[in-house]
Amino acid sequence: MLLHICKGAKSYSDIRTVEGQLYPTFQAACQALGLLGDDREWSSAMIDAAHWALAYLLRELFVTILLFCDVSSPLAFFEEHISIMGEDATYHATCGRSLLPASSLMRHVRSYVISEIDKLLTNAGYSLEHFNLPQPTLGSTPIYGNRLLMDEQEYDLNKISVEAIEQLSRLNMNQRHVYDAIMHSVNNKIGHTFFVYGYGGTGKTFLWNTLLNNIRAQGKIALEVLLE
């Protein structure tokens, strides 16, 4: 198709170049030239279904269209309808809770939708890569109903790493003994219960914050719970 239009091409790169821009694939070059059909028919199907279907059904419809219809640009099709396919994740992430920043919320919803689509494609014998779709960037699906776990993925790892190093240098001998014992248990995945006793002002809170920052700096999830 491209050879009928591209004149004077001397290489494959020349064939994939449209108006001075080199496209990664021949299909992308064809798309830029308007040689491929658009996806308006499939988009209309998604929009119509969104009036009555739940988000999980829209994800199933999306995958069905990818598998059995001629979608010219799966990535653009995905980007166009990600919000309606992730309405359930958005609801569970915000219901009864203070809102995350819009950009953070969208990252969680996006990763959730991609994970769910990946499962459906895998069940059908395909993969995200087959359709040039992105990979999920955050944790596993179950976190999206749990605001605490979502918050744990919003820390600035560089910032808390610096704080953790500074806090660690300020621990006294007794605090460092407790710190080393607990971190040994964490790093070696040994389940233990530790009881730390001390009067007010002896640095228990500082010790907890040091532990939390060091664990989070490793990219792990650390939840603090107050018991009285």
PyMOL commands that set and color helices and strands:
alter all, ss='L'
color gray80, all
select helices_A, chain A and resi 2-4+12-15+26-32+40-49+55-68+74-85+87-94+102-123+129-131+141-145+147-152+157-169+173-187+204-217
alter helices_A, ss='H'
color red, helices_A
select strands_A, chain A and resi 17-18+21-22
alter strands_A, ss='S'
color yellow, strands_A
deselect
rebuild
show_as cartoon
